[in-house]
Amino acid sequence: MNYSKEVARSQRYFNPFSLLIYDAVLYGVISKFAWGSSIGRLDAHYRKYATSNHLEVGVGTGYLLDRIRFETTAPRLALMDLSASCLEKTRQKVARYRPEVYNQNLLEPIAHCPAPFDSIGINYVMHCVPGSFAEKGIAFRHLTKLLSDHGVLFGTSVLSESVNKNLLARPFMWLMNAMGVFNNRCDNAAELKTALEACGKLVYFEIVGVTAFFAIRKC
Ligand SMILES: C[S@@+](CC[C@H](N)C(=O)[O-])C[C@H]1O[C@@H](n2cnc3c(N)ncnc32)[C@H](O)[C@@H]1O
């Protein structure tokens, strides 16, 4: 697959070995104490917007996805990611739903034509994607094409500009950017909002700690 060196650099860290410690580091410590978002707060965002016809984008280990209580026991669930390791780990975790699996770089036009989804989740993904929101916001445009008429795209992203970073957030975010896992040095709330509003009707936007929680509906 052909993608930029920044995308490749970030992807290097989403491998079977790092995924072994991912949940403990992110959900045990960093999400709550650096980014300001507890698991409960993230669960609530999923509870509000996830439907039984759901596409999860940038799946990681599938930690939050696995915690969703769908309205039906047999939801339609699809997974989309550039990392084969993330897709496989998450596919195994939610195998009970027999998920559809799509290998895709979000910066490229979607190479698949699945039936439309009523909800698309994109949690803690955009801060890894290179470019300003004016550039990487193209991912929202690609994804909203996969929504049904009444569908919702929701998620979170860690911001760097226009937020107050605490004593843990500051060095950890610096390190993530220096390593190339994150690409969010210039990410701010105003530009994220603009990128979202270019693709749908903004129905939710809140900054919690350094995390932007958002949801858009198809216009
Ligand atoms: C920080 S993890 C978030 C994982 C999970 N959503 C969570 O909340 O824990 C970022 C995820 O986005 C994926 N990702 C990053 N850049 C991507 C891109 N350009 N295209 C597709 N997936 C990407 C990574 O492979 C990884 O699964």
The ligand as a Gaussian input file, in Angstrom:
#p B3LYP/6-31G(d) Opt

LIG

0 1
 C       -4.659000       5.740000      19.040000
 S       -5.390000       4.375000      18.200000
 C       -7.092000       4.466000      18.732000
 C       -7.680000       3.108000      18.881000
 C       -9.081000       3.033000      19.454000
 N      -10.051000       3.702000      18.615000
 C       -9.135000       3.558000      20.861000
 O       -9.911000       4.480000      21.109000
 O       -8.432000       3.043000      21.724000
 C       -5.465000       4.945000      16.515000
 C       -6.025000       3.932000      15.546000
 O       -6.226000       4.584000      14.289000
 C       -5.610000       3.843000      13.254000
 N       -5.144000       4.790000      12.232000
 C       -4.252000       5.778000      12.407000
 N       -4.063000       6.447000      11.246000
 C       -4.858000       5.850000      10.326000
 C       -5.102000       6.084000       8.930000
 N       -4.474000       7.055000       8.249000
 N       -5.990000       5.282000       8.299000
 C       -6.630000       4.283000       8.986000
 N       -6.426000       4.007000      10.288000
 C       -5.558000       4.793000      10.952000
 C       -4.475000       3.090000      13.943000
 O       -4.040000       1.989000      13.188000
 C       -5.130000       2.729000      15.278000
 O       -5.914000       1.577000      15.174000

